[in-house]
Amino acid sequence: VEVDTYTANLNHNDRAILEGSNYGFVKVNCKKGTDKIVSAAIVHENAGEMIPALTLAVQFNIPLGAHGLGQVILSYPTVAEGIGGCAFQYKMKHWKRLEN
């Protein structure tokens, strides 16, 4: 399966900085040209707290884009904002400019 990959590095994540663990990343792979999540990887000491959100998304076909995880409001500051960072990358790639 060909994929588009969206990666959020945690080195600028405010919660990770506060906890002194601002390393690692969240990576979400979507089926090429879509926002259907086919796999993900999280490298961080709190990965176990973020994996359930992505597991639910894969299991119940919740997309990464604006009508899925991209619409979720995440509490601040949390390391889970890395998931939101991937969703934001997807939205930025697929937003269309409106012409007057």
Secondary structure, DSSP 8 states (H G I E B T S, - for coil): --EEEEEEEGGG-HHHHHTT----EEEEEEETTS--EEEEEEESTTHHHHHHHHHHHHHTT--SSTTTGGG----SS-TTHHHHHHHHHHHHHH------
